[in-house]
Amino acid sequence: MGKDLVFVGGGHAHLTALVNLKDYTDRGRRVTLISPVDRHYYSGMGPGMLSGMYAPREIRFDLKKLVEDRGAQFMRGKVVRVHPEKRILDLEDGSRVSYDVVSFNTGSYVPLDLVKGSMEHVFPVKPIVNLLKAKRAVVRAIEKGRPELVVLGGGPAGLELTGNIRRLVTDNHGDATITLIAGRRLLPNLAEKARTLALASLKKRNIKVIEGVRADRIEDNTVIFTDGNSISFDLVFPAVGVKSYPIFKDSNLPVAEDGALTVNRHLHSVAYPNIFGGGDCVSLEDKRLDRVGVYAVRQNPILHANLTAALEGGEMKRFTPQETYLLIFNLGDGTGIFVRKSWVWNGTLAFKLKDYIDRKFMKTFQVSGEREDTRDYPDG
Ligand SMILES: Cc1cc2nc3c(=O)[nH]c(=O)nc-3n(C[C@H](O)[C@H](O)[C@H](O)COP(=O)(O)OP(=O)(O)OC[C@H]3O[C@@H](n4cnc5c(N)ncnc54)[C@H](O)[C@@H]3O)c2cc1C
């Protein structure tokens, strides 16, 4: 195998490999990370950053410094296409990068085809850095009056966003009308008890939840529902589920229904054994996984081991996803909802447990002085 190892995207599944880049460079490999951003923000703590519970420096990884400190190259850019036979990547700016082995961790995005007009008052939940911009916009809006704030999406992200917006408003001594448009119902894919607890918490904090309606489009500060009704807003926060970027489909690589790269248990493409991937941008050929960070995190050591095996030879490891996983929702008031299949409970202990797990994760991978870097990066 040749010399060039390229990482595309510095998401949650690449962190072990990036922290251990010396394992590749010490063996003479040329390593490059291509990323549209210098810093990656951890989604698990994103809503807490929105409310002000966490400072930005507590939840970000300095990707550029991480790789440059380890003798690798950081290239700011966005990969848009792969030429697997030629082993070339096309970037959005027209440049090209060749590879011998490539690994993708490009994540997912919130589709915004709902938005028919200006994006000025629209703050999608991904990339997570948007939540910094959202925070500034909410603070400005409550300084001027009592804004109408609308969150779209009844999944975990919509729930966490709503609760944390309430905290942001309260901590800044403001007032706002906060509405969550939950689609069919709140937390539709989880045990009913999770929904009941979430509804009770939001109601107690004067947040209106509307179930049984779907947004059709967003036009001029109004969300119009599929049934023709509408709600006006000053700021809107879409958290309407995520999609895969079209990179793999556009490259004629085997993909799942949602456009994610189809990989086998070794986490490489079923068609090209030198194209790897992890996190939201891949889909296992034999099992559909939920789009949760838990899997991206668990794929870390497998990806690192298998990239090494692809370059140096040796046996690859298999990724075996866990059947059940733990989710804890940060409701923004110091409490959380703990969900593990039908085992559901809430309270301050649930939030404390989440906070402990999240901080431990950050401590493992914040190895580039992030916590001491108090500078403000307006775009992240
Ligand atoms: C608000 C919120 C809270 C969440 N909380 C939890 C939680 O508590 N627990 C949980 O398990 N899951 C949670 N999730 C789900 C979780 O965020 C995702 O499953 C997780 O982000 C997937 O990680 P990833 O590394 O695949 O993708 P991402 O986190 O999206 O990272 C992808 C990276 O790739 C880069 N990139 C994108 N396109 C390109 C390109 N073309 N070229 C190069 N680089 C590119 C991006 O800049 C980004 O840095 C949450 C999601 C949201 C929105």
The ligand as an SDF file (V2000), in Angstrom:
LIG
                    3D

 53 58  0  0  0  0  0  0  0  0999 V2000
  -28.1490   18.8770   19.3300 C   0  0  0  0  0  0  0  0  0  0  0  0
  -27.7270   17.4540   19.1740 C   0  0  0  0  0  0  0  0  0  0  0  0
  -27.4300   16.7170   20.3000 C   0  0  0  0  0  0  0  0  0  0  0  0
  -27.0340   15.3820   20.1780 C   0  0  0  0  0  0  0  0  0  0  0  0
  -26.7510   14.6940   21.3080 N   0  0  0  0  0  0  0  0  0  0  0  0
  -26.3900   13.4160   21.2160 C   0  0  0  0  0  0  0  0  0  0  0  0
  -26.0870   12.6590   22.4110 C   0  0  0  0  0  0  0  0  0  0  0  0
  -26.1700   13.1780   23.5240 O   0  0  0  0  0  0  0  0  0  0  0  0
  -25.7200   11.3630   22.2530 N   0  0  0  0  0  0  0  0  0  0  0  0
  -25.6310   10.7750   21.0200 C   0  0  0  0  0  0  0  0  0  0  0  0
  -25.2830    9.5940   20.9410 O   0  0  0  0  0  0  0  0  0  0  0  0
  -25.8950   11.4580   19.8700 N   0  0  0  0  0  0  0  0  0  0  0  0
  -26.2640   12.7450   19.9460 C   0  0  0  0  0  0  0  0  0  0  0  0
  -26.5450   13.4480   18.8010 N   0  0  0  0  0  0  0  0  0  0  0  0
  -26.3260   12.7980   17.4860 C   0  0  0  0  0  0  0  0  0  0  0  0
  -24.8890   13.0220   17.0960 C   0  0  0  0  0  0  0  0  0  0  0  0
  -24.6450   14.3960   16.9930 O   0  0  0  0  0  0  0  0  0  0  0  0
  -24.4610   12.4690   15.7510 C   0  0  0  0  0  0  0  0  0  0  0  0
  -24.8050   11.1390   15.6430 O   0  0  0  0  0  0  0  0  0  0  0  0
  -22.9340   12.6750   15.6660 C   0  0  0  0  0  0  0  0  0  0  0  0
  -22.6730   14.0530   15.5270 O   0  0  0  0  0  0  0  0  0  0  0  0
  -22.3230   11.9580   14.5350 C   0  0  0  0  0  0  0  0  0  0  0  0
  -20.9580   12.2560   14.5290 O   0  0  0  0  0  0  0  0  0  0  0  0
  -20.1450   12.3770   13.2050 P   0  0  0  0  0  0  0  0  0  0  0  0
  -18.7410   12.5090   13.6260 O   0  0  0  0  0  0  0  0  0  0  0  0
  -20.4960   11.2690   12.2980 O   0  0  0  0  0  0  0  0  0  0  0  0
  -20.6590   13.7000   12.4710 O   0  0  0  0  0  0  0  0  0  0  0  0
  -20.4920   15.2300   12.7670 P   0  0  0  0  0  0  0  0  0  0  0  0
  -20.5120   15.4880   14.2080 O   0  0  0  0  0  0  0  0  0  0  0  0
  -21.5270   15.8860   11.9120 O   0  0  0  0  0  0  0  0  0  0  0  0
  -19.0300   15.6110   12.2130 O   0  0  0  0  0  0  0  0  0  0  0  0
  -18.7130   15.6240   10.8500 C   0  0  0  0  0  0  0  0  0  0  0  0
  -17.5110   16.4900   10.5550 C   0  0  0  0  0  0  0  0  0  0  0  0
  -17.2250   16.4000    9.1620 O   0  0  0  0  0  0  0  0  0  0  0  0
  -16.9840   17.6830    8.6160 C   0  0  0  0  0  0  0  0  0  0  0  0
  -17.4100   17.6600    7.2060 N   0  0  0  0  0  0  0  0  0  0  0  0
  -18.6820   17.7130    6.7440 C   0  0  0  0  0  0  0  0  0  0  0  0
  -18.6800   17.6680    5.3930 N   0  0  0  0  0  0  0  0  0  0  0  0
  -17.4020   17.5690    4.9980 C   0  0  0  0  0  0  0  0  0  0  0  0
  -16.7730   17.4700    3.7130 C   0  0  0  0  0  0  0  0  0  0  0  0
  -17.4830   17.4450    2.5940 N   0  0  0  0  0  0  0  0  0  0  0  0
  -15.4100   17.4000    3.6520 N   0  0  0  0  0  0  0  0  0  0  0  0
  -14.6830   17.4150    4.7970 C   0  0  0  0  0  0  0  0  0  0  0  0
  -15.2370   17.4850    6.0240 N   0  0  0  0  0  0  0  0  0  0  0  0
  -16.5800   17.5650    6.1430 C   0  0  0  0  0  0  0  0  0  0  0  0
  -17.8190   18.6100    9.4650 C   0  0  0  0  0  0  0  0  0  0  0  0
  -17.2690   19.9160    9.4370 O   0  0  0  0  0  0  0  0  0  0  0  0
  -17.7260   17.9690   10.8440 C   0  0  0  0  0  0  0  0  0  0  0  0
  -16.6350   18.4760   11.5710 O   0  0  0  0  0  0  0  0  0  0  0  0
  -26.9380   14.7820   18.8990 C   0  0  0  0  0  0  0  0  0  0  0  0
  -27.2300   15.5340   17.7600 C   0  0  0  0  0  0  0  0  0  0  0  0
  -27.6130   16.8580   17.8790 C   0  0  0  0  0  0  0  0  0  0  0  0
  -27.9220   17.6430   16.6370 C   0  0  0  0  0  0  0  0  0  0  0  0
  1  2  1  0
  2  3  1  0
  2 52  2  0
  3  4  2  0
  4  5  1  0
  4 50  1  0
  5  6  2  0
  6  7  1  0
  6 13  1  0
  7  8  2  0
  7  9  1  0
  9 10  1  0
 10 11  2  0
 10 12  1  0
 12 13  2  0
 13 14  1  0
 14 15  1  0
 14 50  1  0
 15 16  1  0
 16 17  1  0
 16 18  1  0
 18 19  1  0
 18 20  1  0
 20 21  1  0
 20 22  1  0
 22 23  1  0
 23 24  1  0
 24 25  2  0
 24 26  1  0
 24 27  1  0
 27 28  1  0
 28 29  2  0
 28 30  1  0
 28 31  1  0
 31 32  1  0
 32 33  1  0
 33 34  1  0
 33 48  1  0
 34 35  1  0
 35 36  1  0
 35 46  1  0
 36 37  1  0
 36 45  1  0
 37 38  2  0
 38 39  1  0
 39 40  1  0
 39 45  2  0
 40 41  1  0
 40 42  2  0
 42 43  1  0
 43 44  2  0
 44 45  1  0
 46 47  1  0
 46 48  1  0
 48 49  1  0
 50 51  2  0
 51 52  1  0
 52 53  1  0
M  END
$$$$
